[in-house]
């Protein structure tokens, strides 16, 4: 019986590798389509198609969260330090907003990726 299950495992592994290969070929076709039509204003307008190479630029939401925390760290240091003044509070508003944007964007993208993975299974 172990020989039979091994055959099925090999079959599923081959099928999985073919699926990954087909996804890669589809990505390459989409990239070529985008390269051919990137200056054609009517190609993507109104069709709802978003070029996949551009859509995958934010593939790593954890980096957004890390950058948000790194951008927020100096603000915390200034607020905790003994040299805290009203002007330092005012000057830290923009960095706080930017870091919050990074963190929220990273969390949203991470939850979307997790939901997509659950729906694919």
VMD Tcl script that builds the backbone (N, CA, C; Angstrom):
set m [mol new atoms 363]
animate dup $m
set s [atomselect $m all]
$s set {name element resname resid chain x y z} {
  {N N UNK 1 A 0.803 -1.203 0.000}
  {CA C UNK 1 A 0.000 0.000 0.000}
  {C C UNK 1 A 0.841 1.259 0.000}
  {N N UNK 2 A 2.013 1.199 0.586}
  {CA C UNK 2 A 2.838 2.398 0.619}
  {C C UNK 2 A 3.303 2.776 -0.769}
  {N N UNK 3 A 3.487 1.800 -1.649}
  {CA C UNK 3 A 3.890 2.110 -3.021}
  {C C UNK 3 A 2.798 2.863 -3.757}
  {N N UNK 4 A 1.535 2.481 -3.488}
  {CA C UNK 4 A 0.409 3.155 -4.131}
  {C C UNK 4 A 0.256 4.585 -3.659}
  {N N UNK 5 A 0.447 4.799 -2.362}
  {CA C UNK 5 A 0.326 6.166 -1.854}
  {C C UNK 5 A 1.488 7.025 -2.324}
  {N N UNK 6 A 2.655 6.398 -2.497}
  {CA C UNK 6 A 3.808 7.154 -2.998}
  {C C UNK 6 A 3.552 7.630 -4.420}
  {N N UNK 7 A 2.891 6.788 -5.221}
  {CA C UNK 7 A 2.572 7.192 -6.600}
  {C C UNK 7 A 1.633 8.390 -6.598}
  {N N UNK 8 A 0.637 8.359 -5.695}
  {CA C UNK 8 A -0.290 9.480 -5.624}
  {C C UNK 8 A 0.409 10.746 -5.161}
  {N N UNK 9 A 1.340 10.604 -4.208}
  {CA C UNK 9 A 2.085 11.767 -3.738}
  {C C UNK 9 A 2.914 12.370 -4.859}
  {N N UNK 10 A 3.558 11.517 -5.653}
  {CA C UNK 10 A 4.346 12.000 -6.789}
  {C C UNK 10 A 3.434 12.679 -7.797}
  {N N UNK 11 A 2.245 12.086 -8.031}
  {CA C UNK 11 A 1.293 12.669 -8.971}
  {C C UNK 11 A 0.880 14.065 -8.519}
  {N N UNK 12 A 0.550 14.210 -7.227}
  {CA C UNK 12 A 0.124 15.514 -6.729}
  {C C UNK 12 A 1.272 16.517 -6.715}
  {N N UNK 13 A 2.488 16.073 -6.429}
  {CA C UNK 13 A 3.642 16.970 -6.467}
  {C C UNK 13 A 3.885 17.468 -7.882}
  {N N UNK 14 A 3.763 16.567 -8.870}
  {CA C UNK 14 A 3.929 16.985 -10.267}
  {C C UNK 14 A 2.840 17.969 -10.658}
  {N N UNK 15 A 1.610 17.681 -10.231}
  {CA C UNK 15 A 0.494 18.553 -10.565}
  {C C UNK 15 A 0.692 19.938 -9.944}
  {N N UNK 16 A 1.184 19.977 -8.703}
  {CA C UNK 16 A 1.436 21.245 -8.020}
  {C C UNK 16 A 2.544 22.030 -8.719}
  {N N UNK 17 A 3.611 21.339 -9.137}
  {CA C UNK 17 A 4.699 22.038 -9.826}
  {C C UNK 17 A 4.237 22.545 -11.185}
  {N N UNK 18 A 3.347 21.798 -11.860}
  {CA C UNK 18 A 2.807 22.272 -13.135}
  {C C UNK 18 A 1.941 23.507 -12.922}
  {N N UNK 19 A 1.190 23.518 -11.822}
  {CA C UNK 19 A 0.350 24.673 -11.522}
  {C C UNK 19 A 1.207 25.911 -11.286}
  {N N UNK 20 A 2.313 25.753 -10.528}
  {CA C UNK 20 A 3.207 26.878 -10.287}
  {C C UNK 20 A 3.853 27.342 -11.583}
  {N N UNK 21 A 4.199 26.392 -12.454}
  {CA C UNK 21 A 4.797 26.743 -13.740}
  {C C UNK 21 A 3.788 27.505 -14.594}
  {N N UNK 22 A 2.528 27.060 -14.580}
  {CA C UNK 22 A 1.495 27.753 -15.343}
  {C C UNK 22 A 1.256 29.158 -14.800}
  {N N UNK 23 A 1.310 29.332 -13.471}
  {CA C UNK 23 A 1.164 30.667 -12.893}
  {C C UNK 23 A 2.306 31.572 -13.330}
  {N N UNK 24 A 3.519 31.023 -13.364}
  {CA C UNK 24 A 4.676 31.804 -13.794}
  {C C UNK 24 A 4.534 32.205 -15.260}
  {N N UNK 25 A 4.102 31.257 -16.105}
  {CA C UNK 25 A 3.909 31.574 -17.520}
  {C C UNK 25 A 2.820 32.622 -17.692}
  {N N UNK 26 A 1.749 32.527 -16.902}
  {CA C UNK 26 A 0.675 33.523 -16.971}
  {C C UNK 26 A 1.201 34.893 -16.546}
  {N N UNK 27 A 2.021 34.929 -15.501}
  {CA C UNK 27 A 2.617 36.196 -15.072}
  {C C UNK 27 A 3.497 36.783 -16.165}
  {N N UNK 28 A 4.255 35.949 -16.843}
  {CA C UNK 28 A 5.119 36.432 -17.925}
  {C C UNK 28 A 4.286 36.947 -19.098}
  {N N UNK 29 A 3.180 36.254 -19.411}
  {CA C UNK 29 A 2.297 36.733 -20.478}
  {C C UNK 29 A 1.668 38.072 -20.098}
  {N N UNK 30 A 1.235 38.189 -18.848}
  {CA C UNK 30 A 0.648 39.454 -18.385}
  {C C UNK 30 A 1.668 40.583 -18.412}
  {N N UNK 31 A 2.896 40.269 -18.039}
  {CA C UNK 31 A 3.956 41.273 -18.078}
  {C C UNK 31 A 4.215 41.724 -19.512}
  {N N UNK 32 A 4.258 40.771 -20.442}
  {CA C UNK 32 A 4.481 41.124 -21.844}
  {C C UNK 32 A 3.311 41.950 -22.378}
  {N N UNK 33 A 2.079 41.581 -22.003}
  {CA C UNK 33 A 0.904 42.346 -22.417}
  {C C UNK 33 A 0.978 43.774 -21.882}
  {N N UNK 34 A 1.395 43.907 -20.629}
  {CA C UNK 34 A 1.523 45.241 -20.050}
  {C C UNK 34 A 2.615 46.035 -20.747}
  {N N UNK 35 A 3.744 45.386 -21.047}
  {CA C UNK 35 A 4.830 46.079 -21.743}
  {C C UNK 35 A 4.393 46.531 -23.131}
  {N N UNK 36 A 3.594 45.703 -23.804}
  {CA C UNK 36 A 3.131 46.059 -25.145}
  {C C UNK 36 A 2.107 47.191 -25.120}
  {N N UNK 37 A 1.316 47.276 -24.055}
  {CA C UNK 37 A 0.201 48.225 -24.030}
  {C C UNK 37 A 0.299 49.278 -22.937}
  {N N UNK 38 A 1.482 49.487 -22.378}
  {CA C UNK 38 A 1.589 50.441 -21.273}
  {C C UNK 38 A 1.323 51.880 -21.713}
  {N N UNK 39 A 1.511 52.184 -22.970}
  {CA C UNK 39 A 1.269 53.545 -23.452}
  {C C UNK 39 A -0.036 53.653 -24.232}
  {N N UNK 40 A -0.819 52.597 -24.245}
  {CA C UNK 40 A -2.106 52.596 -24.910}
  {C C UNK 40 A -3.168 52.954 -23.873}
  {N N UNK 41 A -3.696 54.188 -23.902}
  {CA C UNK 41 A -4.594 54.614 -22.827}
  {C C UNK 41 A -5.925 53.875 -22.802}
  {N N UNK 42 A -6.346 53.284 -23.890}
  {CA C UNK 42 A -7.642 52.611 -23.910}
  {C C UNK 42 A -7.585 51.137 -23.593}
  {N N UNK 43 A -6.402 50.605 -23.367}
  {CA C UNK 43 A -6.296 49.159 -23.175}
  {C C UNK 43 A -6.833 48.716 -21.818}
  {N N UNK 44 A -6.546 49.431 -20.772}
  {CA C UNK 44 A -6.987 49.030 -19.439}
  {C C UNK 44 A -8.164 49.848 -18.920}
  {N N UNK 45 A -8.453 50.974 -19.543}
  {CA C UNK 45 A -9.510 51.854 -19.058}
  {C C UNK 45 A -10.875 51.240 -19.367}
  {N N UNK 46 A -11.689 51.144 -18.371}
  {CA C UNK 46 A -13.053 50.675 -18.554}
  {C C UNK 46 A -13.202 49.168 -18.570}
  {N N UNK 47 A -12.121 48.434 -18.606}
  {CA C UNK 47 A -12.236 46.981 -18.649}
  {C C UNK 47 A -12.145 46.365 -17.265}
  {N N UNK 48 A -11.659 47.124 -16.302}
  {CA C UNK 48 A -11.496 46.605 -14.961}
  {C C UNK 48 A -10.235 45.791 -14.780}
  {N N UNK 49 A -9.436 45.695 -15.822}
  {CA C UNK 49 A -8.192 44.933 -15.721}
  {C C UNK 49 A -7.118 45.815 -15.104}
  {N N UNK 50 A -6.437 45.283 -14.141}
  {CA C UNK 50 A -5.316 45.979 -13.522}
  {C C UNK 50 A -4.072 45.186 -13.870}
  {N N UNK 51 A -3.046 45.835 -14.362}
  {CA C UNK 51 A -1.838 45.095 -14.706}
  {C C UNK 51 A -1.259 44.398 -13.477}
  {N N UNK 52 A -1.064 43.097 -13.568}
  {CA C UNK 52 A -0.586 42.316 -12.430}
  {C C UNK 52 A 0.807 42.725 -11.965}
  {N N UNK 53 A 1.734 43.046 -12.860}
  {CA C UNK 53 A 3.056 43.431 -12.347}
  {C C UNK 53 A 2.998 44.648 -11.437}
  {N N UNK 54 A 2.104 45.569 -11.727}
  {CA C UNK 54 A 1.977 46.746 -10.879}
  {C C UNK 54 A 1.219 46.390 -9.603}
  {N N UNK 55 A 0.228 45.529 -9.708}
  {CA C UNK 55 A -0.556 45.141 -8.549}
  {C C UNK 55 A 0.229 44.347 -7.531}
  {N N UNK 56 A 1.322 43.727 -7.938}
  {CA C UNK 56 A 2.103 42.897 -7.026}
  {C C UNK 56 A 3.274 43.637 -6.390}
  {N N UNK 57 A 3.359 44.933 -6.587}
  {CA C UNK 57 A 4.472 45.671 -6.002}
  {C C UNK 57 A 4.397 45.701 -4.480}
  {N N UNK 58 A 3.210 45.665 -3.941}
  {CA C UNK 58 A 3.060 45.666 -2.484}
  {C C UNK 58 A 2.841 44.240 -2.002}
  {N N UNK 59 A 3.751 43.387 -2.366}
  {CA C UNK 59 A 3.626 41.969 -2.051}
  {C C UNK 59 A 4.018 41.664 -0.614}
  {N N UNK 60 A 4.759 42.534 0.007}
  {CA C UNK 60 A 5.285 42.278 1.339}
  {C C UNK 60 A 4.735 43.293 2.338}
  {N N UNK 61 A 3.538 43.042 2.884}
  {CA C UNK 61 A 2.939 44.012 3.807}
  {C C UNK 61 A 3.695 44.126 5.128}
  {N N UNK 62 A 4.454 43.111 5.487}
  {CA C UNK 62 A 5.219 43.181 6.733}
  {C C UNK 62 A 6.250 44.309 6.671}
  {N N UNK 63 A 6.791 44.562 5.476}
  {CA C UNK 63 A 7.737 45.670 5.325}
  {C C UNK 63 A 7.065 47.017 5.591}
  {N N UNK 64 A 5.813 47.154 5.155}
  {CA C UNK 64 A 5.090 48.398 5.429}
  {C C UNK 64 A 4.930 48.608 6.934}
  {N N UNK 65 A 4.609 47.544 7.640}
  {CA C UNK 65 A 4.439 47.650 9.092}
  {C C UNK 65 A 5.768 47.996 9.758}
  {N N UNK 66 A 6.845 47.350 9.318}
  {CA C UNK 66 A 8.164 47.624 9.897}
  {C C UNK 66 A 8.582 49.063 9.633}
  {N N UNK 67 A 8.387 49.554 8.394}
  {CA C UNK 67 A 8.732 50.941 8.087}
  {C C UNK 67 A 7.894 51.908 8.917}
  {N N UNK 68 A 6.621 51.583 9.111}
  {CA C UNK 68 A 5.773 52.430 9.940}
  {C C UNK 68 A 6.266 52.507 11.372}
  {N N UNK 69 A 6.673 51.363 11.920}
  {CA C UNK 69 A 7.189 51.353 13.294}
  {C C UNK 69 A 8.524 52.079 13.391}
  {N N UNK 70 A 9.385 51.897 12.380}
  {CA C UNK 70 A 10.672 52.598 12.388}
  {C C UNK 70 A 10.481 54.110 12.266}
  {N N UNK 71 A 9.507 54.526 11.489}
  {CA C UNK 71 A 9.226 55.950 11.325}
  {C C UNK 71 A 8.606 56.530 12.594}
  {N N UNK 72 A 7.924 55.687 13.351}
  {CA C UNK 72 A 7.250 56.120 14.572}
  {C C UNK 72 A 8.194 56.152 15.775}
  {N N UNK 73 A 9.281 55.388 15.722}
  {CA C UNK 73 A 10.211 55.279 16.856}
  {C C UNK 73 A 10.823 56.619 17.270}
  {N N UNK 74 A 11.329 57.454 16.351}
  {CA C UNK 74 A 11.886 58.741 16.794}
  {C C UNK 74 A 10.853 59.646 17.465}
  {N N UNK 75 A 9.613 59.560 17.023}
  {CA C UNK 75 A 8.559 60.367 17.642}
  {C C UNK 75 A 8.365 59.939 19.092}
  {N N UNK 76 A 8.360 58.649 19.329}
  {CA C UNK 76 A 8.214 58.145 20.701}
  {C C UNK 76 A 9.392 58.590 21.557}
  {N N UNK 77 A 10.590 58.533 20.992}
  {CA C UNK 77 A 11.783 58.948 21.740}
  {C C UNK 77 A 11.689 60.422 22.124}
  {N N UNK 78 A 11.242 61.258 21.194}
  {CA C UNK 78 A 11.113 62.692 21.490}
  {C C UNK 78 A 10.038 62.928 22.541}
  {N N UNK 79 A 8.920 62.230 22.428}
  {CA C UNK 79 A 7.831 62.437 23.383}
  {C C UNK 79 A 8.183 61.935 24.780}
  {N N UNK 80 A 8.999 60.899 24.879}
  {CA C UNK 80 A 9.369 60.344 26.175}
  {C C UNK 80 A 10.535 61.106 26.802}
  {N N UNK 81 A 11.340 61.736 25.974}
  {CA C UNK 81 A 12.529 62.422 26.498}
  {C C UNK 81 A 12.145 63.605 27.388}
  {N N UNK 82 A 13.110 64.070 28.117}
  {CA C UNK 82 A 12.861 65.178 29.048}
  {C C UNK 82 A 12.786 66.523 28.327}
  {N N UNK 83 A 13.156 66.547 27.045}
  {CA C UNK 83 A 13.131 67.807 26.291}
  {C C UNK 83 A 11.817 67.980 25.527}
  {N N UNK 84 A 10.770 67.405 26.029}
  {CA C UNK 84 A 9.467 67.484 25.385}
  {C C UNK 84 A 8.896 68.892 25.508}
  {N N UNK 85 A 8.519 69.459 24.358}
  {CA C UNK 85 A 7.881 70.779 24.337}
  {C C UNK 85 A 6.662 70.722 23.434}
  {N N UNK 86 A 5.918 71.788 23.445}
  {CA C UNK 86 A 4.729 71.870 22.593}
  {C C UNK 86 A 5.123 71.880 21.117}
  {N N UNK 87 A 6.234 72.535 20.798}
  {CA C UNK 87 A 6.675 72.577 19.399}
  {C C UNK 87 A 7.116 71.191 18.918}
  {N N UNK 88 A 7.692 70.387 19.809}
  {CA C UNK 88 A 8.067 69.034 19.393}
  {C C UNK 88 A 6.827 68.185 19.142}
  {N N UNK 89 A 5.766 68.446 19.894}
  {CA C UNK 89 A 4.509 67.740 19.661}
  {C C UNK 89 A 3.926 68.114 18.306}
  {N N UNK 90 A 3.949 69.398 17.990}
  {CA C UNK 90 A 3.415 69.864 16.711}
  {C C UNK 90 A 4.254 69.345 15.544}
  {N N UNK 91 A 5.564 69.336 15.707}
  {CA C UNK 91 A 6.419 68.876 14.610}
  {C C UNK 91 A 6.372 67.362 14.423}
  {N N UNK 92 A 5.831 66.644 15.376}
  {CA C UNK 92 A 5.766 65.190 15.232}
  {C C UNK 92 A 4.432 64.710 14.666}
  {N N UNK 93 A 3.526 65.620 14.370}
  {CA C UNK 93 A 2.214 65.227 13.845}
  {C C UNK 93 A 2.347 64.556 12.480}
  {N N UNK 94 A 3.105 65.146 11.573}
  {CA C UNK 94 A 3.260 64.589 10.220}
  {C C UNK 94 A 3.912 63.199 10.263}
  {N N UNK 95 A 5.034 63.014 10.960}
  {CA C UNK 95 A 5.602 61.656 11.022}
  {C C UNK 95 A 4.655 60.631 11.641}
  {N N UNK 96 A 3.872 61.047 12.614}
  {CA C UNK 96 A 2.908 60.120 13.216}
  {C C UNK 96 A 1.854 59.718 12.193}
  {N N UNK 97 A 1.346 60.677 11.438}
  {CA C UNK 97 A 0.338 60.363 10.422}
  {C C UNK 97 A 0.903 59.444 9.338}
  {N N UNK 98 A 2.123 59.712 8.910}
  {CA C UNK 98 A 2.742 58.868 7.887}
  {C C UNK 98 A 2.955 57.454 8.419}
  {N N UNK 99 A 3.454 57.342 9.630}
  {CA C UNK 99 A 3.697 56.005 10.184}
  {C C UNK 99 A 2.390 55.253 10.406}
  {N N UNK 100 A 1.356 55.940 10.836}
  {CA C UNK 100 A 0.052 55.291 10.997}
  {C C UNK 100 A -0.467 54.813 9.646}
  {N N UNK 101 A -0.258 55.611 8.601}
  {CA C UNK 101 A -0.660 55.188 7.260}
  {C C UNK 101 A 0.064 53.931 6.810}
  {N N UNK 102 A 1.373 53.877 7.056}
  {CA C UNK 102 A 2.137 52.676 6.713}
  {C C UNK 102 A 1.622 51.461 7.483}
  {N N UNK 103 A 1.409 51.625 8.764}
  {CA C UNK 103 A 0.991 50.496 9.598}
  {C C UNK 103 A -0.401 50.010 9.202}
  {N N UNK 104 A -1.333 50.925 9.022}
  {CA C UNK 104 A -2.693 50.533 8.632}
  {C C UNK 104 A -2.688 49.886 7.250}
  {N N UNK 105 A -1.945 50.461 6.309}
  {CA C UNK 105 A -1.857 49.869 4.975}
  {C C UNK 105 A -1.262 48.472 5.005}
  {N N UNK 106 A -0.233 48.280 5.804}
  {CA C UNK 106 A 0.374 46.953 5.919}
  {C C UNK 106 A -0.572 45.941 6.529}
  {N N UNK 107 A -1.312 46.348 7.555}
  {CA C UNK 107 A -2.273 45.441 8.185}
  {C C UNK 107 A -3.390 45.080 7.213}
  {N N UNK 108 A -3.885 46.050 6.456}
  {CA C UNK 108 A -4.940 45.776 5.479}
  {C C UNK 108 A -4.458 44.813 4.404}
  {N N UNK 109 A -3.267 45.050 3.879}
  {CA C UNK 109 A -2.747 44.178 2.831}
  {C C UNK 109 A -2.476 42.774 3.361}
  {N N UNK 110 A -1.996 42.679 4.604}
  {CA C UNK 110 A -1.753 41.370 5.204}
  {C C UNK 110 A -3.063 40.601 5.383}
  {N N UNK 111 A -4.112 41.283 5.845}
  {CA C UNK 111 A -5.393 40.596 6.039}
  {C C UNK 111 A -5.992 40.178 4.703}
  {N N UNK 112 A -5.828 40.987 3.661}
  {CA C UNK 112 A -6.316 40.597 2.333}
  {C C UNK 112 A -5.572 39.377 1.808}
  {N N UNK 113 A -4.255 39.368 1.993}
  {CA C UNK 113 A -3.472 38.217 1.538}
  {C C UNK 113 A -3.880 36.959 2.302}
  {N N UNK 114 A -4.105 37.079 3.603}
  {CA C UNK 114 A -4.498 35.929 4.406}
  {C C UNK 114 A -5.876 35.428 3.981}
  {N N UNK 115 A -6.811 36.337 3.688}
  {CA C UNK 115 A -8.141 35.933 3.243}
  {C C UNK 115 A -8.084 35.257 1.881}
  {N N UNK 116 A -7.220 35.733 0.986}
  {CA C UNK 116 A -7.081 35.096 -0.323}
  {C C UNK 116 A -6.532 33.689 -0.192}
  {N N UNK 117 A -5.557 33.511 0.695}
  {CA C UNK 117 A -4.983 32.180 0.893}
  {C C UNK 117 A -6.020 31.228 1.469}
  {N N UNK 118 A -6.877 31.717 2.374}
  {CA C UNK 118 A -7.923 30.869 2.934}
  {C C UNK 118 A -8.940 30.491 1.869}
  {N N UNK 119 A -9.290 31.426 0.991}
  {CA C UNK 119 A -10.289 31.146 -0.038}
  {C C UNK 119 A -9.745 30.224 -1.125}
  {N N UNK 120 A -8.430 30.218 -1.346}
  {CA C UNK 120 A -7.841 29.329 -2.341}
  {C C UNK 120 A -7.821 27.887 -1.860}
  {N N UNK 121 A -7.773 27.688 -0.549}
  {CA C UNK 121 A -7.720 26.322 0.001}
  {C C UNK 121 A -9.056 25.709 0.041}
}
mol reanalyze $m
mol bondsrecalc $m
mol representation Tube
mol addrep $m
